[in-house]
Amino acid sequence: MYSALAQAHIANPRNPGPLAGATHEGVAGEPGEGPYIILQFEVCAGTIVRAAYRTFGCAAATAVGS
């Protein structure tokens, strides 16, 4: 059902959070109402230098965050 790339990210997620030192944060979804993701970024001089995510939902949500 999932592509090979999505399966790889589900099996071995990249950049999971939380991100200590995050300067920006975004949220999508509602807790307990389906997939929910928190994106965190460390931004320096207008450039993203680190990023991380936390997701609560299905395997596809993990692949998207990763």
PDB file with one MODEL, atoms N, CA, C and O in Angstrom:
MODEL        1
ATOM      1  N   MET A   1       0.813  -1.177   0.000  1.00  0.00           N
ATOM      2  CA  MET A   1       0.000   0.000   0.000  1.00  0.00           C
ATOM      3  C   MET A   1       0.871   1.261   0.000  1.00  0.00           C
ATOM      4  O   MET A   1       0.549   2.220  -0.701  1.00  0.00           O
ATOM      5  N   TYR A   2       1.953   1.281   0.762  1.00  0.00           N
ATOM      6  CA  TYR A   2       2.859   2.432   0.809  1.00  0.00           C
ATOM      7  C   TYR A   2       4.009   2.229  -0.169  1.00  0.00           C
ATOM      8  O   TYR A   2       4.410   1.097  -0.441  1.00  0.00           O
ATOM      9  N   SER A   3       4.536   3.329  -0.694  1.00  0.00           N
ATOM     10  CA  SER A   3       5.690   3.240  -1.591  1.00  0.00           C
ATOM     11  C   SER A   3       6.900   2.739  -0.811  1.00  0.00           C
ATOM     12  O   SER A   3       6.886   2.712   0.420  1.00  0.00           O
ATOM     13  N   ALA A   4       7.936   2.346  -1.523  1.00  0.00           N
ATOM     14  CA  ALA A   4       9.162   1.880  -0.873  1.00  0.00           C
ATOM     15  C   ALA A   4       9.772   2.993  -0.021  1.00  0.00           C
ATOM     16  O   ALA A   4      10.283   2.726   1.067  1.00  0.00           O
ATOM     17  N   LEU A   5       9.722   4.232  -0.502  1.00  0.00           N
ATOM     18  CA  LEU A   5      10.273   5.360   0.270  1.00  0.00           C
ATOM     19  C   LEU A   5       9.478   5.579   1.554  1.00  0.00           C
ATOM     20  O   LEU A   5      10.067   5.768   2.618  1.00  0.00           O
ATOM     21  N   ALA A   6       8.160   5.554   1.469  1.00  0.00           N
ATOM     22  CA  ALA A   6       7.329   5.715   2.665  1.00  0.00           C
ATOM     23  C   ALA A   6       7.596   4.582   3.652  1.00  0.00           C
ATOM     24  O   ALA A   6       7.695   4.825   4.855  1.00  0.00           O
ATOM     25  N   GLN A   7       7.713   3.359   3.166  1.00  0.00           N
ATOM     26  CA  GLN A   7       8.001   2.218   4.041  1.00  0.00           C
ATOM     27  C   GLN A   7       9.341   2.390   4.751  1.00  0.00           C
ATOM     28  O   GLN A   7       9.475   2.036   5.922  1.00  0.00           O
ATOM     29  N   ALA A   8      10.328   2.932   4.048  1.00  0.00           N
ATOM     30  CA  ALA A   8      11.642   3.152   4.662  1.00  0.00           C
ATOM     31  C   ALA A   8      11.550   4.177   5.784  1.00  0.00           C
ATOM     32  O   ALA A   8      12.194   4.017   6.821  1.00  0.00           O
ATOM     33  N   HIS A   9      10.755   5.229   5.589  1.00  0.00           N
ATOM     34  CA  HIS A   9      10.611   6.256   6.625  1.00  0.00           C
ATOM     35  C   HIS A   9       9.773   5.753   7.800  1.00  0.00           C
ATOM     36  O   HIS A   9       9.998   6.166   8.937  1.00  0.00           O
ATOM     37  N   ILE A  10       8.823   4.879   7.540  1.00  0.00           N
ATOM     38  CA  ILE A  10       8.022   4.287   8.621  1.00  0.00           C
ATOM     39  C   ILE A  10       8.903   3.375   9.467  1.00  0.00           C
ATOM     40  O   ILE A  10       8.827   3.403  10.695  1.00  0.00           O
ATOM     41  N   ALA A  11       9.733   2.572   8.818  1.00  0.00           N
ATOM     42  CA  ALA A  11      10.600   1.629   9.530  1.00  0.00           C
ATOM     43  C   ALA A  11      11.751   2.315  10.251  1.00  0.00           C
ATOM     44  O   ALA A  11      12.193   1.851  11.302  1.00  0.00           O
ATOM     45  N   ASN A  12      12.241   3.428   9.688  1.00  0.00           N
ATOM     46  CA  ASN A  12      13.395   4.118  10.253  1.00  0.00           C
ATOM     47  C   ASN A  12      13.182   5.631  10.145  1.00  0.00           C
ATOM     48  O   ASN A  12      13.768   6.278   9.278  1.00  0.00           O
ATOM     49  N   PRO A  13      12.340   6.201  11.031  1.00  0.00           N
ATOM     50  CA  PRO A  13      12.028   7.629  10.940  1.00  0.00           C
ATOM     51  C   PRO A  13      13.273   8.501  11.103  1.00  0.00           C
ATOM     52  O   PRO A  13      14.170   8.199  11.890  1.00  0.00           O
ATOM     53  N   ARG A  14      13.299   9.584  10.339  1.00  0.00           N
ATOM     54  CA  ARG A  14      14.399  10.541  10.413  1.00  0.00           C
ATOM     55  C   ARG A  14      13.953  11.769  11.192  1.00  0.00           C
ATOM     56  O   ARG A  14      12.806  12.199  11.075  1.00  0.00           O
ATOM     57  N   ASN A  15      14.849  12.329  11.981  1.00  0.00           N
ATOM     58  CA  ASN A  15      14.654  13.586  12.703  1.00  0.00           C
ATOM     59  C   ASN A  15      13.458  13.627  13.653  1.00  0.00           C
ATOM     60  O   ASN A  15      12.740  14.626  13.682  1.00  0.00           O
ATOM     61  N   PRO A  16      13.224  12.558  14.437  1.00  0.00           N
ATOM     62  CA  PRO A  16      12.136  12.640  15.409  1.00  0.00           C
ATOM     63  C   PRO A  16      12.497  13.639  16.509  1.00  0.00           C
ATOM     64  O   PRO A  16      13.675  13.844  16.801  1.00  0.00           O
ATOM     65  N   GLY A  17      11.495  14.252  17.110  1.00  0.00           N
ATOM     66  CA  GLY A  17      11.721  15.248  18.165  1.00  0.00           C
ATOM     67  C   GLY A  17      11.414  14.657  19.518  1.00  0.00           C
ATOM     68  O   GLY A  17      11.201  13.453  19.655  1.00  0.00           O
ATOM     69  N   PRO A  18      11.393  15.515  20.511  1.00  0.00           N
ATOM     70  CA  PRO A  18      11.380  16.975  20.435  1.00  0.00           C
ATOM     71  C   PRO A  18      12.757  17.558  20.119  1.00  0.00           C
ATOM     72  O   PRO A  18      13.780  16.887  20.256  1.00  0.00           O
ATOM     73  N   LEU A  19      12.760  18.812  19.697  1.00  0.00           N
ATOM     74  CA  LEU A  19      13.980  19.501  19.315  1.00  0.00           C
ATOM     75  C   LEU A  19      14.337  20.528  20.388  1.00  0.00           C
ATOM     76  O   LEU A  19      13.686  21.567  20.495  1.00  0.00           O
ATOM     77  N   ALA A  20      15.364  20.241  21.179  1.00  0.00           N
ATOM     78  CA  ALA A  20      15.836  21.201  22.176  1.00  0.00           C
ATOM     79  C   ALA A  20      16.389  22.418  21.447  1.00  0.00           C
ATOM     80  O   ALA A  20      17.132  22.275  20.476  1.00  0.00           O
ATOM     81  N   GLY A  21      16.037  23.598  21.900  1.00  0.00           N
ATOM     82  CA  GLY A  21      16.534  24.812  21.279  1.00  0.00           C
ATOM     83  C   GLY A  21      15.722  25.271  20.087  1.00  0.00           C
ATOM     84  O   GLY A  21      16.159  26.150  19.345  1.00  0.00           O
ATOM     85  N   ALA A  22      14.527  24.685  19.884  1.00  0.00           N
ATOM     86  CA  ALA A  22      13.684  25.094  18.756  1.00  0.00           C
ATOM     87  C   ALA A  22      13.300  26.559  18.905  1.00  0.00           C
ATOM     88  O   ALA A  22      12.977  27.017  20.001  1.00  0.00           O
ATOM     89  N   THR A  23      13.338  27.288  17.800  1.00  0.00           N
ATOM     90  CA  THR A  23      12.944  28.693  17.797  1.00  0.00           C
ATOM     91  C   THR A  23      11.576  28.895  17.173  1.00  0.00           C
ATOM     92  O   THR A  23      10.962  29.946  17.357  1.00  0.00           O
ATOM     93  N   HIS A  24      11.085  27.895  16.431  1.00  0.00           N
ATOM     94  CA  HIS A  24       9.783  27.975  15.772  1.00  0.00           C
ATOM     95  C   HIS A  24       9.081  26.625  15.910  1.00  0.00           C
ATOM     96  O   HIS A  24       9.719  25.573  15.931  1.00  0.00           O
ATOM     97  N   GLU A  25       7.744  26.684  16.002  1.00  0.00           N
ATOM     98  CA  GLU A  25       6.968  25.454  16.127  1.00  0.00           C
ATOM     99  C   GLU A  25       5.654  25.620  15.375  1.00  0.00           C
ATOM    100  O   GLU A  25       5.037  26.685  15.400  1.00  0.00           O
ATOM    101  N   GLY A  26       5.239  24.553  14.710  1.00  0.00           N
ATOM    102  CA  GLY A  26       3.955  24.537  14.021  1.00  0.00           C
ATOM    103  C   GLY A  26       3.215  23.265  14.377  1.00  0.00           C
ATOM    104  O   GLY A  26       3.821  22.226  14.638  1.00  0.00           O
ATOM    105  N   VAL A  27       1.898  23.362  14.385  1.00  0.00           N
ATOM    106  CA  VAL A  27       1.055  22.234  14.756  1.00  0.00           C
ATOM    107  C   VAL A  27       0.003  22.043  13.673  1.00  0.00           C
ATOM    108  O   VAL A  27      -0.539  23.016  13.150  1.00  0.00           O
ATOM    109  N   ALA A  28      -0.284  20.792  13.338  1.00  0.00           N
ATOM    110  CA  ALA A  28      -1.350  20.473  12.399  1.00  0.00           C
ATOM    111  C   ALA A  28      -2.207  19.368  12.993  1.00  0.00           C
ATOM    112  O   ALA A  28      -1.687  18.389  13.528  1.00  0.00           O
ATOM    113  N   GLY A  29      -3.508  19.525  12.899  1.00  0.00           N
ATOM    114  CA  GLY A  29      -4.435  18.545  13.430  1.00  0.00           C
ATOM    115  C   GLY A  29      -4.862  18.892  14.846  1.00  0.00           C
ATOM    116  O   GLY A  29      -4.425  19.889  15.423  1.00  0.00           O
ATOM    117  N   GLU A  30      -5.721  18.050  15.387  1.00  0.00           N
ATOM    118  CA  GLU A  30      -6.235  18.210  16.740  1.00  0.00           C
ATOM    119  C   GLU A  30      -5.924  16.947  17.528  1.00  0.00           C
ATOM    120  O   GLU A  30      -6.210  15.847  17.056  1.00  0.00           O
ATOM    121  N   PRO A  31      -5.340  17.079  18.729  1.00  0.00           N
ATOM    122  CA  PRO A  31      -5.061  15.888  19.536  1.00  0.00           C
ATOM    123  C   PRO A  31      -6.333  15.051  19.742  1.00  0.00           C
ATOM    124  O   PRO A  31      -7.377  15.578  20.126  1.00  0.00           O
ATOM    125  N   GLY A  32      -6.229  13.759  19.485  1.00  0.00           N
ATOM    126  CA  GLY A  32      -7.342  12.845  19.658  1.00  0.00           C
ATOM    127  C   GLY A  32      -8.345  12.847  18.518  1.00  0.00           C
ATOM    128  O   GLY A  32      -9.346  12.135  18.584  1.00  0.00           O
ATOM    129  N   GLU A  33      -8.103  13.627  17.481  1.00  0.00           N
ATOM    130  CA  GLU A  33      -9.033  13.737  16.353  1.00  0.00           C
ATOM    131  C   GLU A  33      -8.382  13.296  15.048  1.00  0.00           C
ATOM    132  O   GLU A  33      -8.631  13.903  14.006  1.00  0.00           O
ATOM    133  N   GLY A  34      -7.563  12.264  15.081  1.00  0.00           N
ATOM    134  CA  GLY A  34      -6.873  11.799  13.878  1.00  0.00           C
ATOM    135  C   GLY A  34      -5.408  12.176  13.941  1.00  0.00           C
ATOM    136  O   GLY A  34      -4.900  12.529  15.005  1.00  0.00           O
ATOM    137  N   PRO A  35      -4.724  12.103  12.807  1.00  0.00           N
ATOM    138  CA  PRO A  35      -3.296  12.418  12.801  1.00  0.00           C
ATOM    139  C   PRO A  35      -3.019  13.821  13.344  1.00  0.00           C
ATOM    140  O   PRO A  35      -3.733  14.775  13.032  1.00  0.00           O
ATOM    141  N   TYR A  36      -1.992  13.924  14.144  1.00  0.00           N
ATOM    142  CA  TYR A  36      -1.602  15.172  14.794  1.00  0.00           C
ATOM    143  C   TYR A  36      -0.080  15.258  14.708  1.00  0.00           C
ATOM    144  O   TYR A  36       0.609  14.297  15.049  1.00  0.00           O
ATOM    145  N   ILE A  37       0.448  16.384  14.264  1.00  0.00           N
ATOM    146  CA  ILE A  37       1.898  16.516  14.106  1.00  0.00           C
ATOM    147  C   ILE A  37       2.359  17.858  14.661  1.00  0.00           C
ATOM    148  O   ILE A  37       1.687  18.878  14.512  1.00  0.00           O
ATOM    149  N   ILE A  38       3.505  17.829  15.295  1.00  0.00           N
ATOM    150  CA  ILE A  38       4.165  19.033  15.786  1.00  0.00           C
ATOM    151  C   ILE A  38       5.500  19.123  15.054  1.00  0.00           C
ATOM    152  O   ILE A  38       6.317  18.205  15.132  1.00  0.00           O
ATOM    153  N   LEU A  39       5.719  20.222  14.345  1.00  0.00           N
ATOM    154  CA  LEU A  39       6.977  20.460  13.635  1.00  0.00           C
ATOM    155  C   LEU A  39       7.757  21.510  14.423  1.00  0.00           C
ATOM    156  O   LEU A  39       7.197  22.527  14.832  1.00  0.00           O
ATOM    157  N   GLN A  40       9.039  21.263  14.633  1.00  0.00           N
ATOM    158  CA  GLN A  40       9.886  22.209  15.348  1.00  0.00           C
ATOM    159  C   GLN A  40      11.114  22.518  14.505  1.00  0.00           C
ATOM    160  O   GLN A  40      11.676  21.642  13.847  1.00  0.00           O
ATOM    161  N   PHE A  41      11.517  23.789  14.539  1.00  0.00           N
ATOM    162  CA  PHE A  41      12.657  24.242  13.746  1.00  0.00           C
ATOM    163  C   PHE A  41      13.562  25.114  14.587  1.00  0.00           C
ATOM    164  O   PHE A  41      13.101  25.855  15.455  1.00  0.00           O
ATOM    165  N   GLU A  42      14.847  25.023  14.325  1.00  0.00           N
ATOM    166  CA  GLU A  42      15.816  25.981  14.838  1.00  0.00           C
ATOM    167  C   GLU A  42      16.236  26.819  13.639  1.00  0.00           C
ATOM    168  O   GLU A  42      16.805  26.305  12.676  1.00  0.00           O
ATOM    169  N   VAL A  43      15.949  28.116  13.711  1.00  0.00           N
ATOM    170  CA  VAL A  43      16.229  29.024  12.606  1.00  0.00           C
ATOM    171  C   VAL A  43      17.293  30.015  13.050  1.00  0.00           C
ATOM    172  O   VAL A  43      17.197  30.607  14.125  1.00  0.00           O
ATOM    173  N   CYS A  44      18.307  30.190  12.214  1.00  0.00           N
ATOM    174  CA  CYS A  44      19.392  31.135  12.492  1.00  0.00           C
ATOM    175  C   CYS A  44      19.616  31.976  11.236  1.00  0.00           C
ATOM    176  O   CYS A  44      19.892  31.440  10.162  1.00  0.00           O
ATOM    177  N   ALA A  45      19.500  33.271  11.376  1.00  0.00           N
ATOM    178  CA  ALA A  45      19.707  34.199  10.254  1.00  0.00           C
ATOM    179  C   ALA A  45      18.833  33.855   9.048  1.00  0.00           C
ATOM    180  O   ALA A  45      19.272  33.950   7.902  1.00  0.00           O
ATOM    181  N   GLY A  46      17.587  33.452   9.323  1.00  0.00           N
ATOM    182  CA  GLY A  46      16.651  33.154   8.250  1.00  0.00           C
ATOM    183  C   GLY A  46      16.815  31.803   7.591  1.00  0.00           C
ATOM    184  O   GLY A  46      16.162  31.523   6.585  1.00  0.00           O
ATOM    185  N   THR A  47      17.683  30.950   8.142  1.00  0.00           N
ATOM    186  CA  THR A  47      17.935  29.624   7.573  1.00  0.00           C
ATOM    187  C   THR A  47      17.590  28.552   8.598  1.00  0.00           C
ATOM    188  O   THR A  47      17.967  28.654   9.765  1.00  0.00           O
ATOM    189  N   ILE A  48      16.873  27.529   8.157  1.00  0.00           N
ATOM    190  CA  ILE A  48      16.586  26.397   9.045  1.00  0.00           C
ATOM    191  C   ILE A  48      17.872  25.594   9.209  1.00  0.00           C
ATOM    192  O   ILE A  48      18.416  25.074   8.235  1.00  0.00           O
ATOM    193  N   VAL A  49      18.352  25.495  10.445  1.00  0.00           N
ATOM    194  CA  VAL A  49      19.584  24.748  10.687  1.00  0.00           C
ATOM    195  C   VAL A  49      19.311  23.354  11.263  1.00  0.00           C
ATOM    196  O   VAL A  49      20.137  22.451  11.131  1.00  0.00           O
ATOM    197  N   ARG A  50      18.149  23.186  11.903  1.00  0.00           N
ATOM    198  CA  ARG A  50      17.735  21.866  12.394  1.00  0.00           C
ATOM    199  C   ARG A  50      16.215  21.800  12.365  1.00  0.00           C
ATOM    200  O   ARG A  50      15.536  22.818  12.506  1.00  0.00           O
ATOM    201  N   ALA A  51      15.694  20.608  12.184  1.00  0.00           N
ATOM    202  CA  ALA A  51      14.246  20.406  12.179  1.00  0.00           C
ATOM    203  C   ALA A  51      13.942  19.063  12.828  1.00  0.00           C
ATOM    204  O   ALA A  51      14.742  18.130  12.765  1.00  0.00           O
ATOM    205  N   ALA A  52      12.781  18.984  13.448  1.00  0.00           N
ATOM    206  CA  ALA A  52      12.335  17.730  14.061  1.00  0.00           C
ATOM    207  C   ALA A  52      10.812  17.721  14.066  1.00  0.00           C
ATOM    208  O   ALA A  52      10.174  18.745  13.821  1.00  0.00           O
ATOM    209  N   TYR A  53      10.248  16.575  14.342  1.00  0.00           N
ATOM    210  CA  TYR A  53       8.802  16.441  14.390  1.00  0.00           C
ATOM    211  C   TYR A  53       8.416  15.437  15.464  1.00  0.00           C
ATOM    212  O   TYR A  53       9.211  14.586  15.861  1.00  0.00           O
ATOM    213  N   ARG A  54       7.190  15.557  15.919  1.00  0.00           N
ATOM    214  CA  ARG A  54       6.545  14.545  16.750  1.00  0.00           C
ATOM    215  C   ARG A  54       5.183  14.320  16.126  1.00  0.00           C
ATOM    216  O   ARG A  54       4.489  15.281  15.794  1.00  0.00           O
ATOM    217  N   THR A  55       4.792  13.073  15.962  1.00  0.00           N
ATOM    218  CA  THR A  55       3.499  12.775  15.368  1.00  0.00           C
ATOM    219  C   THR A  55       2.761  11.740  16.199  1.00  0.00           C
ATOM    220  O   THR A  55       3.358  10.858  16.817  1.00  0.00           O
ATOM    221  N   PHE A  56       1.470  11.877  16.192  1.00  0.00           N
ATOM    222  CA  PHE A  56       0.593  10.980  16.921  1.00  0.00           C
ATOM    223  C   PHE A  56      -0.499  10.587  15.947  1.00  0.00           C
ATOM    224  O   PHE A  56      -1.424  11.361  15.698  1.00  0.00           O
ATOM    225  N   GLY A  57      -0.398   9.396  15.399  1.00  0.00           N
ATOM    226  CA  GLY A  57      -1.368   8.964  14.400  1.00  0.00           C
ATOM    227  C   GLY A  57      -0.891   7.716  13.693  1.00  0.00           C
ATOM    228  O   GLY A  57      -0.215   6.871  14.279  1.00  0.00           O
ATOM    229  N   CYS A  58      -1.244   7.613  12.455  1.00  0.00           N
ATOM    230  CA  CYS A  58      -0.978   6.420  11.670  1.00  0.00           C
ATOM    231  C   CYS A  58       0.461   6.391  11.141  1.00  0.00           C
ATOM    232  O   CYS A  58       1.215   7.353  11.288  1.00  0.00           O
ATOM    233  N   ALA A  59       0.812   5.279  10.530  1.00  0.00           N
ATOM    234  CA  ALA A  59       2.148   5.117   9.957  1.00  0.00           C
ATOM    235  C   ALA A  59       2.417   6.145   8.876  1.00  0.00           C
ATOM    236  O   ALA A  59       3.547   6.613   8.740  1.00  0.00           O
ATOM    237  N   ALA A  60       1.398   6.507   8.102  1.00  0.00           N
ATOM    238  CA  ALA A  60       1.579   7.503   7.056  1.00  0.00           C
ATOM    239  C   ALA A  60       1.969   8.853   7.655  1.00  0.00           C
ATOM    240  O   ALA A  60       2.766   9.578   7.059  1.00  0.00           O
ATOM    241  N   ALA A  61       1.426   9.203   8.814  1.00  0.00           N
ATOM    242  CA  ALA A  61       1.779  10.453   9.480  1.00  0.00           C
ATOM    243  C   ALA A  61       3.249  10.441   9.899  1.00  0.00           C
ATOM    244  O   ALA A  61       3.921  11.470   9.827  1.00  0.00           O
ATOM    245  N   THR A  62       3.745   9.300  10.329  1.00  0.00           N
ATOM    246  CA  THR A  62       5.162   9.171  10.665  1.00  0.00           C
ATOM    247  C   THR A  62       6.019   9.374   9.427  1.00  0.00           C
ATOM    248  O   THR A  62       7.029  10.074   9.488  1.00  0.00           O
ATOM    249  N   ALA A  63       5.639   8.781   8.314  1.00  0.00           N
ATOM    250  CA  ALA A  63       6.399   8.935   7.074  1.00  0.00           C
ATOM    251  C   ALA A  63       6.417  10.393   6.618  1.00  0.00           C
ATOM    252  O   ALA A  63       7.447  10.893   6.167  1.00  0.00           O
ATOM    253  N   VAL A  64       5.286  11.068   6.736  1.00  0.00           N
ATOM    254  CA  VAL A  64       5.212  12.480   6.331  1.00  0.00           C
ATOM    255  C   VAL A  64       6.110  13.334   7.207  1.00  0.00           C
ATOM    256  O   VAL A  64       6.834  14.188   6.696  1.00  0.00           O
ATOM    257  N   GLY A  65       6.079  13.124   8.513  1.00  0.00           N
ATOM    258  CA  GLY A  65       6.948  13.894   9.407  1.00  0.00           C
ATOM    259  C   GLY A  65       8.407  13.622   9.139  1.00  0.00           C
ATOM    260  O   GLY A  65       9.228  14.539   9.148  1.00  0.00           O
ATOM    261  N   SER A  66       8.731  12.377   8.903  1.00  0.00           N
ATOM    262  CA  SER A  66      10.104  11.998   8.641  1.00  0.00           C
ATOM    263  C   SER A  66      10.593  12.608   7.349  1.00  0.00           C
ATOM    264  O   SER A  66      11.742  12.395   6.962  1.00  0.00           O
TER     265      SER A  66
ENDMDL
END
